[in-house]
Amino acid sequence: MELWYSEKHTDDVKLSIRVDEHLYSKQSEFQRIDVLKTYEFGKILTLDGVVMLTEKDEFIYHEMIAHVPMAVNPQIKKILVIGAGDGGTVNQLIRYPSIEKIDVVEIDRLVVEVCKQYFSIAKSFNDHRVTIFYEDGLKFVRTVHNEYDLIIVDSTDPFGPGEGLFTKEFYGNCYKALKDNGILINQHESPYYSEDALAMMRAHRKIASTFELAKVYQAHIPSYPSGHWLFGFASKGMDPETDVSSWNKLNLKTKYYNTELHSGCFKLPTYVLDMLEKH
C-alpha cells in the first residue's frame, strides 16, 4: 500500500507527494505539526496541512529571503526574524560574521523543538548571537523602536497564527522598529492562484503605503503552490536594484542565490506587474 501526502492548492488543484514514513504528528496550542519522510523531497514539515519546508528545496526560499537584503546592505548588524521556527532563515544569516545579533520571535515553541529534532538547519538556533522569544510577533514589534537594521517576516500564510503579520498595523510597527537604513523582507505568497494573488496584492498595498520604497522579487520553489513565489522588499530608502557585486568578496557558497540572479529576480512577469500596479 502506498501512502501519499496531498496539499490542496485550490479547490481544483492538489500537490501530492509519496510518503515513506510519517515521523511525527501533534496538535500544538496553535496548529497541527507534522513531519513526513518522503521519497522525492526528503523530510518535510507541514503546519495545518501546508508544506513549510522540504529538505530538498528549502535552500531556495531561505537563501532568497536572507541573502538579498544582506547583499543590499552589508552593514547590517542587528536582525529581527519573525516566524522562522524551522531555523532555515537563521541558518543562512549566521554565515555572516558581521552580524552581531539575531532575535527570533516564534509564537509556537513546539515548532522549534520539533525542527531541532528532525531538521539539521535548526542547529542554527545554537549560535551565540541568536535569541528566541516565544511570543506573538505582532505584539513584539509594538514595543521596539529604532532597534533593527533588518526585519525578516518568515511567516506562515495570512490565515490562522500568521494572519496578524499581514496587517497595516504590523507593517507600521516594523517601520518604527527599523533604523534609518532599515530593510523589511517578507514572504509575499504566490501570484498565480487567485486566493494567493489576492493576499499578495493586499500585503503589497499595505507595505507600499507605509515605506518609502517597496518592491517585489521572485524565486522558483517547486514544493510551494504553483512553484512561483514572491518576496517583498521594503525600505526607508535603500534600493535593492543596485550594484551588489561586493557580496561576492564574502565567498559564501550558495546553491541558488548569486549576484546575477539578484539583479534578475526583481524583473517580474507582466501579469504580476499588472497586479502590483492595482495596489
C-alpha positions as CSV (number, residue, x, y, z in Angstrom):
1,M,0.0,0.0,0.0
2,E,1.3,3.5,-0.9
3,L,1.0,6.5,1.4
4,W,0.6,9.9,-0.2
5,Y,0.5,13.4,1.3
6,S,-1.7,15.8,-0.6
7,E,-1.9,19.6,-0.1
8,K,-4.8,21.5,-1.5
9,H,-3.6,24.5,-3.5
10,T,-7.1,25.4,-4.8
11,D,-10.5,23.8,-5.0
12,D,-9.3,22.1,-8.2
13,V,-5.6,21.6,-7.7
14,K,-3.6,19.4,-5.3
15,L,0.1,18.7,-4.8
16,S,0.7,15.0,-3.9
17,I,4.0,13.6,-2.6
18,R,4.6,9.9,-2.0
19,V,5.4,9.3,1.7
20,D,7.9,6.7,3.0
21,E,7.1,7.3,6.7
22,H,5.0,9.6,8.9
23,L,7.6,10.6,11.5
24,Y,5.7,13.0,13.8
25,S,2.3,14.4,14.4
26,K,0.9,16.6,17.2
27,Q,-1.5,19.4,17.7
28,S,0.1,22.3,19.4
29,E,-1.7,25.2,21.1
30,F,-1.7,27.0,17.7
31,Q,-1.6,24.4,14.9
32,R,-1.1,20.8,13.8
33,I,2.6,19.9,13.2
34,D,3.6,17.0,11.0
35,V,6.9,15.7,9.8
36,L,6.9,13.3,6.9
37,K,9.8,11.4,5.3
38,T,9.2,11.4,1.5
39,Y,10.9,9.8,-1.4
40,E,11.4,12.9,-3.6
41,F,11.7,15.8,-1.1
42,G,13.3,14.1,1.9
43,K,11.8,15.1,5.2
44,I,9.1,17.7,5.0
45,L,7.5,19.9,7.7
46,T,3.8,20.8,7.4
47,L,1.7,23.1,9.6
48,D,-2.0,22.6,9.5
49,G,-1.5,20.5,6.3
50,V,0.5,23.1,4.4
51,V,4.2,22.5,3.4
52,M,6.5,24.8,5.2
53,L,9.8,23.3,4.1
54,T,11.3,20.3,2.5
55,E,14.9,19.1,2.8
56,K,15.3,19.1,-1.0
57,D,14.3,22.7,-1.8
58,E,14.4,24.7,1.5
59,F,17.7,26.3,0.4
60,I,15.9,28.3,-2.3
61,Y,13.4,30.0,0.0
62,H,15.9,30.6,2.8
63,E,18.7,31.9,0.6
64,M,16.5,34.3,-1.2
65,I,14.9,35.7,2.0
66,A,18.3,36.2,3.7
67,H,21.0,37.0,1.1
68,V,19.1,39.6,-0.9
69,P,18.9,42.1,1.9
70,M,22.4,41.3,3.2
71,A,23.8,42.0,-0.3
72,V,22.0,45.3,-0.5
73,N,23.3,46.5,2.9
74,P,26.5,44.7,4.1
75,Q,26.5,46.9,7.2
76,I,23.5,45.0,8.8
77,K,24.3,44.2,12.4
78,K,21.0,43.6,14.2
79,I,18.2,41.5,12.8
80,L,14.8,40.6,13.9
81,V,13.3,37.4,12.3
82,I,9.6,36.8,12.9
83,G,8.4,33.2,12.5
84,A,11.2,31.0,11.1
85,G,10.7,28.3,13.7
86,D,12.4,25.8,11.4
87,G,15.7,27.6,11.6
88,G,16.3,27.8,7.9
89,T,16.5,31.6,7.7
90,V,18.7,31.8,10.7
91,N,20.9,29.1,9.2
92,Q,21.7,31.4,6.3
93,L,22.2,34.6,8.5
94,I,24.7,33.1,10.9
95,R,27.1,32.6,8.0
96,Y,27.8,36.4,8.2
97,P,30.5,37.2,10.8
98,S,29.5,40.8,10.6
99,I,26.1,40.2,12.1
100,E,26.0,40.9,15.9
101,K,22.5,40.0,16.9
102,I,19.6,37.9,15.6
103,D,16.4,38.0,17.6
104,V,13.8,35.3,16.6
105,V,10.2,35.7,17.5
106,E,8.3,32.5,17.1
107,I,4.8,32.0,18.6
108,D,4.9,28.2,18.7
109,R,7.6,26.7,20.9
110,L,6.8,23.2,19.7
111,V,7.7,24.1,16.1
112,V,11.2,24.9,17.2
113,E,11.5,21.8,19.4
114,V,10.3,19.5,16.6
115,C,12.6,21.1,14.0
116,K,15.6,20.7,16.3
117,Q,14.8,17.0,16.4
118,Y,14.2,16.4,12.7
119,F,16.0,19.1,10.7
120,S,19.7,19.9,10.7
121,I,19.1,23.5,9.8
122,A,17.6,24.1,13.2
123,K,21.1,23.7,14.7
124,S,21.5,27.3,13.8
125,F,19.5,28.3,16.9
126,N,22.5,27.3,18.9
127,D,24.6,30.2,17.6
128,H,25.5,32.5,20.4
129,R,24.1,35.6,18.5
130,V,20.6,34.1,18.4
131,T,17.9,34.7,21.0
132,I,14.5,33.2,20.6
133,F,11.4,34.9,22.0
134,Y,8.3,32.7,22.2
135,E,5.8,35.5,21.6
136,D,3.3,36.9,19.1
137,G,5.3,38.8,16.5
138,L,2.6,41.5,16.2
139,K,2.8,42.3,19.9
140,F,6.6,42.1,20.0
141,V,7.2,44.8,17.4
142,R,4.8,47.2,19.1
143,T,7.4,47.6,21.9
144,V,10.5,48.2,19.7
145,H,11.7,51.5,18.3
146,N,14.8,52.2,16.1
147,E,16.4,48.9,17.0
148,Y,17.0,46.7,13.9
149,D,18.8,47.1,10.6
150,L,16.7,44.3,9.1
151,I,13.4,42.6,9.8
152,I,12.6,39.4,8.1
153,V,9.0,38.2,8.3
154,D,9.2,34.5,7.6
155,S,5.7,33.7,8.4
156,T,3.1,31.1,7.5
157,D,0.2,32.1,5.2
158,P,-2.0,35.0,6.1
159,F,-4.5,32.7,7.9
160,G,-4.5,31.4,11.5
161,P,-1.4,32.1,13.6
162,G,0.2,34.2,10.8
163,E,-2.8,36.4,10.0
164,G,-1.7,39.3,12.2
165,L,1.6,39.6,10.3
166,F,-0.1,40.8,7.2
167,T,-1.8,43.9,8.6
168,K,-1.1,47.6,8.1
169,E,-0.6,48.0,11.9
170,F,2.1,45.3,11.8
171,Y,3.9,46.9,8.9
172,G,3.7,50.3,10.6
173,N,5.3,48.9,13.8
174,C,8.0,47.3,11.7
175,Y,8.8,50.7,10.2
176,K,9.2,52.2,13.7
177,A,11.3,49.2,14.8
178,L,13.8,49.8,11.9
179,K,16.7,52.2,11.9
180,D,17.1,54.8,9.2
181,N,18.6,52.4,6.7
182,G,16.3,49.6,7.8
183,I,15.0,46.9,5.4
184,L,11.9,44.8,5.7
185,I,11.7,41.5,3.9
186,N,8.5,39.3,3.9
187,Q,7.3,36.2,2.2
188,H,4.8,37.5,-0.2
189,E,2.8,34.5,-1.3
190,S,2.3,33.4,-5.0
191,P,0.8,35.5,-7.7
192,Y,-0.6,32.5,-9.7
193,Y,-3.7,31.2,-7.9
194,S,-6.4,33.7,-7.3
195,E,-6.6,33.4,-3.4
196,D,-2.8,33.6,-3.0
197,A,-2.6,36.5,-5.5
198,L,-5.2,38.5,-3.6
199,A,-3.2,38.0,-0.4
200,M,-0.1,39.2,-2.2
201,M,-1.7,42.3,-3.6
202,R,-3.2,43.2,-0.2
203,A,0.2,42.8,1.5
204,H,2.0,44.9,-1.1
205,R,-0.6,47.7,-0.9
206,K,-0.2,48.0,2.9
207,I,3.6,47.9,2.7
208,A,3.8,50.4,-0.1
209,S,1.6,52.8,1.9
210,T,4.0,52.5,4.9
211,F,7.5,52.5,3.4
212,E,9.3,55.0,1.1
213,L,10.3,52.1,-1.2
214,A,8.5,48.8,-1.8
215,K,9.5,46.3,-4.5
216,V,8.8,42.6,-5.1
217,Y,11.2,39.9,-6.2
218,Q,10.7,36.2,-7.1
219,A,12.0,32.7,-6.9
220,H,11.1,29.2,-8.1
221,I,10.3,26.9,-5.2
222,P,8.9,23.5,-6.5
223,S,7.1,22.5,-3.3
224,Y,5.1,25.7,-2.9
225,P,1.8,26.4,-4.7
226,S,2.5,26.9,-8.5
227,G,6.2,26.9,-7.8
228,H,6.3,30.7,-8.4
229,W,6.9,32.5,-5.1
230,L,7.3,36.2,-4.3
231,F,9.1,38.2,-1.6
232,G,8.5,41.8,-0.6
233,F,11.5,44.2,-0.2
234,A,10.7,47.4,1.6
235,S,13.0,50.1,3.0
236,K,13.2,53.7,4.1
237,G,15.3,54.5,1.0
238,M,17.8,51.7,0.2
239,D,17.2,50.4,-3.4
240,P,17.7,46.7,-3.9
241,E,18.3,47.1,-7.6
242,T,21.8,48.5,-7.1
243,D,25.3,47.1,-7.6
244,V,25.7,44.2,-5.1
245,S,28.8,42.7,-6.6
246,S,30.8,43.4,-3.4
247,W,28.8,40.5,-1.9
248,N,31.0,38.1,-3.9
249,K,34.0,39.1,-1.8
250,L,32.4,37.2,1.1
251,N,33.0,33.9,-0.7
252,L,29.8,32.4,0.7
253,K,28.9,29.2,-1.0
254,T,25.2,29.2,-2.1
255,K,23.1,26.8,-4.2
256,Y,20.5,29.3,-5.6
257,Y,21.4,32.9,-4.8
258,N,24.0,34.8,-6.8
259,T,24.5,38.5,-7.6
260,E,23.5,38.0,-11.3
261,L,20.3,36.4,-10.1
262,H,19.8,39.3,-7.6
263,S,19.6,41.7,-10.5
264,G,17.2,39.5,-12.4
265,C,14.8,38.5,-9.6
266,F,13.3,41.9,-9.5
267,K,12.3,41.7,-13.2
268,L,8.8,40.4,-12.9
269,P,6.4,38.9,-15.4
270,T,3.8,41.3,-16.9
271,Y,0.8,39.7,-15.2
272,V,2.5,40.2,-11.8
273,L,3.4,43.8,-12.6
274,D,-0.2,44.5,-13.6
275,M,-1.4,43.1,-10.2
276,L,1.1,45.3,-8.3
277,E,0.0,48.4,-10.2
278,K,-3.5,47.8,-9.0
279,H,-2.5,48.4,-5.4
